[in-house]
Amino acid sequence: MTQSYDLIVIGAGMAGVAAANKCASAGWKVAIVDALPYGGTCALRGCDPKKILRRGAEIIDSARMMRGKGIDDEGLCINWGDLMKHKHGFTDPVPQNMENSLTGNGVDTLHGVARFTDKKSIEISGTPYEAAHFLIATGARPRPLDFPGHEHLVDSTDFLDLEVLPPRILFVGGGFISFEFAHIAARAGSTPVIIDRGPRPLKAFDPDLVELLITRGAAAGIGLERSTTIESINKTPTGYQVGVQRSGEPETMEFDLVVHGAGRTPELSTLDLDAAGVDWDERGVHVAAHLQSTTNPAVYAAGDSANTAGMPLTPVAVFEGKVAASNMLKGATIVPDYAGVPTAVFTIPELARVGMLEQEARDQGIDVDVRYSDTSGWYSNYRIGETTAAAKILVDRPSDRIVGAHLLGPEYGELINFFALAMKLDLTTRQLKSMPAAYPTVGSDLGSML
């Protein structure tokens, strides 16, 4: 007998859980299904465990910056095994805790691979289900690579479960994953190298601040090979032999581990979306601005699964899941508001952004006032021994409103939220500067940056 629901959510990550809980709380009969443990990438295989590992790297780096300033860091090191146990202390309880929370809210929790059999039906491990509405929130997977030996790469999930950190690590791709993991690995005693096929890594961030970060990373032992492509990877008795092309010249490099950090793509391959009449491609399910499928009105998508204007970030996935749920419940066409969404790459120090890049602002014809500050000598950074920090704030001259903010420095991942709030609430820089801040804090630097 086919079980029927008002809503079936496919994917038990942040977007899916947010939507399932919202609809169940409104009285709908809701089920959620995932083939993987509940929790999604962020809680289990991404943001949260990564930042736990980064804490160990922060401690090492902080002590080194205070060398000769009152701290003797000789012998200080990361115990990788113990750090991993600390990470597992957070991640291991997540799936059951999340499932308990869902069932407590009246959501039926299912397990297995879901695939559509028609526009309003799915099958999970041979059992049929039908629903008036579906939300696809299946997240993303590493982007497929096609050079010989690509099967030897490990992905970010594997890296976050390494029992032992090898001495020589290659990170493929110049994005978030490679930079964040390389900064952790360098402080944990490895020698990491990042290979990027283009001349400019971290392309979503301000190029001037990226160059400062690269220099800071090099001092910590992180290598970067730009305009370099991988031709092949061969397993050897001692590790991996990586053949590359750099500036048109072939070269061979030796590593103990090669990590995939070359981007991610929506995980939709097992859903048989064609059977449901759902239009999709490698960028995600084709949805209208209000997150409803353009070809099957019963289907909505959110987070990495949807081809939207939103960035692939957990907070974006959460509010997309809530917006999709609200639209399903009310038969509405509310559009998510992506204004003022900040993002950060949690290197050491972190690099953060909200709003436009400088070139984007100029391309749009904005009369932009670029307020750049080298903050490395400011009290908040002098206090901790940091030598690399900067801020670039982009202000529309006629309106005195912030159109972009770009920060590199310790705790600037928190500070960027002030700029995001100002943009969200349409505050002027004069209004933002009028806020008295607790002193001395990093937040008290905000006024000087403006």
C-alpha positions in Angstrom: 0.0 0.0 0.0 1.3 3.4 -0.9 1.8 5.8 2.0 0.6 9.4 1.3 1.9 12.7 2.7 1.3 16.4 2.3 5.1 16.9 1.9 8.1 14.6 1.4 11.4 16.2 1.9 14.4 14.5 0.1 17.6 15.4 2.0 18.0 15.7 5.8 20.4 18.6 5.8 19.8 22.1 7.0 17.4 23.2 4.2 15.4 20.0 4.4 15.1 19.9 8.2 14.0 23.5 8.3 11.2 22.9 5.8 10.1 19.7 7.3 9.8 21.2 10.8 8.0 24.3 9.6 5.3 22.3 7.6 4.9 19.7 10.4 4.4 22.5 12.9 1.6 23.9 10.7 -0.2 20.5 10.8 0.9 18.9 7.6 1.7 15.2 7.4 5.4 15.3 6.6 8.2 12.7 5.9 11.8 13.3 5.3 14.3 10.8 3.8 18.1 10.6 3.3 20.4 7.8 2.3 23.1 9.3 4.5 23.0 10.0 8.3 20.8 12.9 9.2 22.5 16.3 9.5 23.8 17.1 6.0 27.2 18.4 4.9 27.4 21.4 7.3 27.0 19.6 10.6 28.7 16.3 9.7 31.1 16.8 6.8 31.7 20.5 6.4 31.4 23.8 8.3 31.1 22.6 11.8 33.7 19.8 12.0 36.1 21.9 9.9 36.0 24.7 12.3 36.6 22.4 15.3 39.8 21.3 13.6 40.6 24.9 12.8 40.6 25.6 16.5 43.6 23.5 17.0 45.4 25.4 14.2 44.3 28.7 15.7 46.0 27.8 19.0 49.3 26.9 17.3 49.2 30.0 15.2 48.3 32.3 18.0 51.2 31.0 20.1 53.6 31.5 17.2 52.5 35.1 16.7 53.3 35.7 20.4 56.8 34.2 20.2 59.2 36.6 21.7 56.3 38.6 23.2 55.8 36.6 26.3 54.9 33.2 25.0 57.3 30.3 24.6 55.7 27.9 22.1 58.6 25.4 21.9 57.2 21.9 21.8 53.6 23.1 21.3 51.9 20.9 18.7 48.6 19.4 17.5 47.8 15.9 18.6 45.8 15.0 15.5 44.2 11.9 17.0 42.9 13.8 20.0 41.7 16.7 17.9 39.8 14.2 15.8 38.2 12.7 18.9 37.1 16.2 19.9 35.5 16.6 16.5 33.7 13.3 16.7 32.4 14.4 20.1 30.3 16.9 18.2 29.5 15.1 15.0 28.7 11.6 16.2 25.5 12.5 18.2 24.2 14.8 15.5 22.2 12.2 13.3 20.3 10.7 16.2 19.7 14.0 17.9 18.4 15.5 14.7 16.2 12.5 14.0 14.8 12.6 17.5 14.0 16.3 17.1 12.2 15.6 13.8 10.1 12.7 15.2 9.3 14.8 18.2 7.9 17.4 15.9 5.7 14.8 14.1 7.9 14.2 11.1 8.3 10.6 9.8 12.0 9.9 9.3 12.8 7.5 6.5 16.1 6.1 5.3 17.3 5.0 1.9 17.8 6.2 -1.7 14.7 8.0 -3.0 13.9 8.2 -6.7 10.9 9.6 -8.5 8.5 7.2 -10.3 6.1 9.9 -11.6 5.2 13.6 -10.9 3.9 12.9 -7.4 5.4 9.6 -6.4 8.7 8.3 -5.2 10.2 4.9 -4.3 12.5 4.3 -1.3 14.2 1.0 -1.3 11.3 -0.6 -3.1 8.5 1.0 -1.0 6.2 3.5 -2.8 5.2 6.9 -1.4 3.2 9.7 -2.8 2.8 13.4 -1.8 1.1 16.6 -2.8 4.4 18.4 -2.4 8.1 17.5 -2.6 11.1 19.5 -1.5 14.5 18.5 -3.0 17.3 19.4 -0.7 19.9 16.8 -1.4 23.0 19.0 -1.2 26.1 18.7 -3.3 28.9 16.3 -4.0 32.5 16.9 -5.3 32.6 17.9 -8.9 33.7 15.0 -11.1 37.3 15.2 -12.4 38.4 13.3 -15.5 42.2 13.1 -15.6 43.8 9.7 -15.4 44.1 8.7 -11.7 41.3 10.9 -10.4 40.0 7.9 -8.4 43.0 8.3 -6.1 41.7 11.6 -4.7 40.0 11.8 -1.4 37.2 14.3 -0.8 36.5 16.7 2.1 34.6 14.0 4.0 37.6 11.7 3.9 40.0 14.5 5.0 37.8 15.3 8.0 38.0 11.6 9.1 41.8 11.1 8.7 43.2 9.2 11.6 46.7 10.3 10.8 47.7 13.5 8.9 50.3 12.6 6.3 53.3 14.9 5.8 52.9 15.9 2.1 49.4 16.9 1.0 48.2 18.2 -2.4 44.9 20.1 -2.5 43.4 20.3 -6.0 41.5 23.6 -6.7 41.9 27.1 -5.4 38.6 27.5 -3.5 37.2 27.3 0.1 38.0 23.7 0.8 41.6 23.7 -0.3 42.5 26.9 1.5 40.7 26.1 4.7 42.1 22.6 4.9 45.6 23.7 3.9 45.7 26.2 6.7 44.7 23.5 9.2 47.2 21.0 7.8 50.2 23.5 7.9 49.7 24.2 11.6 49.3 20.5 12.3 52.8 19.8 10.9 52.1 18.8 7.2 53.5 20.5 4.1 50.4 21.4 2.0 50.4 22.6 -1.6 47.4 24.0 -3.4 47.2 23.7 -7.2 44.9 26.1 -9.0 44.4 25.9 -12.8 43.8 29.7 -12.9 46.0 32.7 -12.0 43.6 33.9 -9.3 42.4 31.6 -6.5 39.5 32.4 -4.2 37.9 34.3 -7.1 34.8 35.2 -5.0 36.9 37.4 -2.7 38.6 40.7 -3.0 41.8 40.1 -5.0 43.9 42.5 -3.0 43.0 40.8 0.3 43.5 37.3 -1.3 47.1 38.2 -2.2 47.7 39.3 1.4 46.3 36.0 2.6 48.5 34.0 0.2 51.6 35.7 1.5 50.5 35.0 5.1 49.9 31.4 4.1 53.3 31.0 2.5 54.9 32.2 5.7 53.1 29.3 7.5 54.4 26.8 4.9 51.5 26.6 2.4 52.6 26.3 -1.2 50.5 27.6 -4.1 50.9 26.7 -7.7 48.9 29.0 -10.0 48.0 28.4 -13.6 48.8 24.7 -13.1 46.8 21.8 -14.3 46.9 18.1 -13.2 47.6 15.7 -16.1 47.6 12.5 -14.1 48.0 10.8 -10.7 49.8 7.5 -10.3 50.0 5.5 -7.1 53.5 4.5 -6.0 54.8 2.4 -3.1 55.5 5.6 -1.2 52.5 7.8 -2.1 51.3 9.4 -5.3 53.2 10.8 -8.3 51.3 13.8 -9.8 52.0 14.9 -13.3 51.2 18.6 -13.9 51.5 21.2 -16.6 52.8 24.6 -15.3 53.2 27.4 -17.8 53.2 24.8 -20.6 56.0 22.8 -19.0 55.4 19.2 -17.7 56.5 18.5 -14.1 56.2 15.6 -11.7 55.4 16.1 -8.0 55.3 13.6 -5.1 52.7 13.6 -2.4 51.3 11.3 0.3 47.7 12.4 -0.1 45.7 14.2 -2.8 42.5 16.0 -1.7 39.7 17.1 -4.0 39.0 20.8 -3.4 37.9 21.7 -7.0 34.3 22.6 -6.3 31.0 20.8 -5.8 28.0 20.1 -7.9 24.3 19.4 -6.9 23.7 15.8 -5.9 20.7 14.9 -8.1 22.0 11.9 -10.1 20.0 9.2 -8.2 16.6 11.0 -8.1 15.4 10.1 -11.6 14.1 13.7 -12.0 13.1 13.1 -15.6 10.4 10.6 -14.4 8.9 13.5 -12.4 9.1 15.9 -15.3 11.5 18.1 -13.4 13.8 20.2 -15.5 17.4 20.3 -14.1 21.1 20.4 -15.1 24.5 20.4 -13.4 23.7 23.7 -11.6 20.6 22.3 -9.9 16.8 22.0 -10.3 15.4 24.8 -12.5 13.2 26.8 -10.1 11.3 30.0 -10.3 12.4 32.8 -8.0 10.0 31.5 -5.3 11.8 28.0 -5.5 9.1 26.0 -7.3 10.1 23.8 -10.1 9.5 25.4 -13.5 8.1 22.2 -14.9 6.5 20.3 -12.0 4.4 22.5 -9.6 4.4 19.7 -7.0 8.2 20.0 -6.6 10.3 22.7 -4.9 14.1 22.8 -4.3 16.3 24.6 -1.9 20.0 24.9 -1.0 22.7 23.4 -3.2 20.0 21.4 -5.1 18.3 24.5 -6.5 19.6 26.8 -9.4 19.0 30.1 -7.6 20.7 33.4 -7.1 21.8 32.4 -3.6 25.3 31.5 -2.6 26.0 27.9 -1.6 26.0 28.6 2.1 24.3 27.0 5.0 22.4 30.1 6.2 21.1 30.6 2.6 20.0 26.9 2.5 18.1 27.3 5.8 16.2 30.4 4.7 15.5 29.0 1.3 14.0 25.9 3.0 11.8 28.1 5.2 10.7 30.2 2.2 9.9 27.1 0.2 7.9 25.7 3.1 6.0 29.0 3.5 5.1 29.1 -0.2 3.9 25.5 -0.1 1.8 26.1 3.0 0.2 29.3 1.8 0.2 28.7 -2.0 2.3 31.9 -2.2 5.2 33.1 -4.3 7.5 34.7 -1.8 11.0 35.3 -3.1 14.0 34.8 -0.9 15.9 38.0 0.0 19.6 37.5 -0.7 20.7 41.0 0.2 23.3 41.4 2.8 24.4 37.7 3.0 28.0 37.5 4.3 30.5 34.7 3.5 33.9 33.8 4.9 36.7 31.4 4.1 38.1 30.3 7.5 41.7 30.4 6.9 44.1 31.9 9.5 43.3 34.7 9.6 39.8 34.5 8.0 38.8 36.3 4.9 35.2 37.6 4.7 33.0 39.4 2.3 29.5 40.8 2.0 28.0 42.6 -1.1 29.8 43.5 -4.3 33.5 43.3 -5.2 35.1 46.5 -6.2 35.1 45.7 -9.9 31.4 44.7 -9.8 30.5 48.0 -8.2 32.4 49.9 -10.9 30.9 47.8 -13.7 27.4 48.7 -12.4 28.3 52.4 -12.7 28.2 53.0 -8.9 30.1 56.1 -7.8 32.1 54.0 -5.3 34.2 55.4 -2.5 36.8 52.7 -1.7 37.9 53.0 1.9 40.9 50.8 2.4 42.7 50.3 5.7 45.8 48.3 6.5 44.7 47.2 10.0 47.7 45.1 10.8 49.1 47.8 13.1 45.9 48.6 14.9 45.6 47.8 18.6 43.3 44.8 18.2 45.9 43.1 15.9 49.0 44.4 17.7 47.7 42.9 20.9 47.8 39.3 19.5 50.8 39.7 17.3 49.0 39.5 14.0 51.0 41.1 11.1 48.5 40.7 8.2 45.1 42.3 8.3 43.2 44.7 6.1 39.7 46.1 5.3 38.2 47.4 2.1 34.8 49.0 2.5 32.9 50.1 -0.7 30.5 53.0 -0.2 28.1 54.6 -2.6 29.0 58.3 -2.4 25.6 59.8 -3.1 23.7 57.7 -0.6 26.5 57.0 1.9 25.4 53.4 2.0 27.7 50.3 2.0 27.6 48.3 -1.2 30.4 45.9 -0.3 32.7 45.1 2.6 35.9 42.9 2.5 37.9 42.0 5.6 41.0 39.9 6.3 42.0 39.5 9.9 41.4 37.7 13.2 37.8 37.7 14.3 36.7 39.5 11.1 34.4 36.6 10.4 32.3 38.1 13.3 32.9 41.7 12.3 31.5 41.2 8.8 28.1 40.6 10.3 27.9 44.2 11.3 28.4 45.2 7.7 25.8 42.7 6.6 23.3 44.0 9.0 23.9 47.6 7.9 23.3 46.5 4.3 20.2 44.5 5.2 18.7 47.5 7.1 19.9 50.0 4.6 21.9 52.0 7.1 24.3 54.7 6.1 27.9 54.7 7.3 27.1 57.7 9.5 24.4 55.7 11.2 26.7 52.7 11.6 29.5 54.9 13.0 27.1 56.4 15.6 27.0 53.0 17.4 29.1 53.1 20.6 31.1 49.8 20.8 32.5 48.0 23.8 36.2 48.9 23.9 38.8 47.4 23.4 37.1 44.9 21.1 37.5 44.0 17.4 34.0 45.4 16.9 35.3 48.8 18.1 37.4 48.9 14.9 34.3 49.2 12.8 34.0 53.0 13.0 37.7 53.5 12.0 37.2 51.2 9.0 34.5 53.6 7.8 
